[in-house]
Amino acid sequence: MPKPLEPTGLDHVVLNCRDIGVAKDFYAGILGMTVVHESATYLFLNCGEQTLALFRTAAGLPSKRLEMDHVAFTVRQSFEETVARLKDHGITAETRPSDPHCIYFNDPDGHRIQVLAGT
């Protein structure tokens, strides 16, 4: 049996939203989360030791897509070992060339998963 990954924690959850400013007012202003990174299209907030990310959706995106974009986990393995272990399990992963730690794939139900390797 191929070796499983070794998760070390939940890095962040991404929720889609229609308006970054309204989302910021709610999550920072009302819920008291601290803004870590922000732009016109995204907002990352500290929520204790975890992070909540909010991504602005494109106009006309189906409402069910507003629920969640992806869940990100941290793992002990290096980038190369993580990709190899996923491949051993028959999972084809996508990577982001600008960030050598990010690995993306879907769970059996189609939910988008991100793994941050070696973090």
C-alpha positions, 0 to 999 in steps of 0.5 A: 500500500502506498504511504499516505501524506502526513498532514500537519494542519489546516492552512486555509479555507477559501470562500468566494464572495461577491464584494471584497469590501463588504466581506472585509467589513464583515470578517474584520469589522464585525468578526474581528479577524486581522487582515494579513494580505489583500488586493482588489480580488482577494483578502486573507485574514487571520482567525486564531492560528488559521487563515480564512481567504476570501476570493472575489467571484466573477460576475454570473458565477453560479450561486453554489460556487459561492460556498467554497473554493478550496481547502488547503492543508500543510504536509511534512513531505517535500514538494517532490515526495508529496507529488510522488505519493499522490501519484502512487495513489493514482492522483494527478496533481497540478502545480503552480509554477510561481509557488513551488509549495502549492499542489492542487487536486480534487477529492473523489467528490470533486472538491478542490484540495490544495496541499502546501508541501514542506511547510 
